[in-house]
């Protein structure tokens, strides 16, 4: 057993920025499923939205966020994030993030749903630049102990200690390299595990995005909300050798045009904002055109802007496409929608606090109310920085408390798995039926089919989990199935079409915007 002041589960932007803020005054353990460099934050291309131009305004950014979120947003949370935007960017600049500049200062781009240029970026690889900058600092900060190739299994709560105390005391963590499980105790724990894109067959997310934090917090007794709102990015590169490669929103923001295979432009028929409409509208329009015409993809054309412009603005996208034989300065890019962002998650307040004492959440695993029914482009990295700072500040102002003696991980009644193939088969089955039944356009019949299949998988995985030693793949599969169940249950509760949730059975939007909230009943999932 090891004890720390703060345990941070997840090593993306939210986790690393919190660790750096806390390390001056607390001993921090930072859990990373793979290497520190591997996170969804590092995959973010577009940038970070913040009001940095005198021609822009806080009110305009708030209004754009509320419109994109279909008015389900928590207005207090939205204002809190937007008002703290400039300070968040200044903190990143202080850390050394090399944001792209132009003659007027920092270059700001515009993305779908924004009424102004307010997205600060590092060319078309912002997430990677931010992640690299913070990772170097984390590795050289004495008070941060990094556990790479470790995955959290479950939170340690009062329930696990046989008490009624609604508090988190740390987590059980598996070393994926040697199979040993450690008990890591902490006065405070922060979940920063990201989203759950891998619950779907096609996703822009890295393999690490398996809903771990959401599933763990729900099992521990935290409420989750709005899990039905899965954002499908409209433009994922369609190519057999291009796994999960995203074509940034900024390509449309800078004049990219969506076309059918015959070259016809189609977005103006779906929305007055055409290619600059919010992601949910663009993704549904592409899905509609693909199904209507029986085509495998549509095309995003930026070639009319010229090679010099493209190399200056999108060097990484240009280089990756060129590797695959697509010259985006001359040819349109084949694209399809893919699962991209989990807008719901663990309910938290403006300090990142959850329903359990000493348990915090920041980033994509949370449901702060910022995103409502659909995330506005480039608000995600901003949310990570603002709420990791809020959580860190709250932790630093709390009095230190003693930890009780925590039980060791018990594997006295389990054996080595006899058929690992069960895990890979279940993983594949889950992702395929989630794509088919719980995708961009939904029906009650499809959702009920998915619910039935998930119940069968849950029983099978529970039996496997109870009888065999845990493995990295088993932990991820268990969390994916839990998360899929939450998505489907929330989707069945919503009797309307709002934002990212579109139901053929309930195509109208309700007059009253309500959250869908789930809480674990004792003894049940």
Secondary structure by P-SEA (a helix, b strand, c coil): cccccbbbccccaaaaaaaaaaccccbbbbbbcccccccccccccccccccccccccaaaaaaaaaaaaccccaaaaaaaaaaaaaaaaaaaaaaccccccccccbbbbbcccccccccccccccaaaaaaaaaaaaaaacccccccccccccccccccccccccccccbbbbbccccbbbbbbbbcbbbbcccccccccccccccccccaaaaaaaaaaccccccccbbbbccccccccccccccccccccccbbbbbcccccccccccccccccccaaaaaaaaaaaaaaacccbbbbbcccccaaaaaaccaaaaaaaaaaccccccbbbbbbbcccccccccccccccccccccbbbcccccccccccccccccaaaaaaaaaaaaaaaaaaaccbbbbccccccccccccccccaaaaaaaaaaaaaaaaacccccccaaaaaaaaaaaaaaaaaaaaaaacccccaaaaaaaaaaaaaaaaaaaaaaccccccccccccccccccbbbbbbbbbccccc
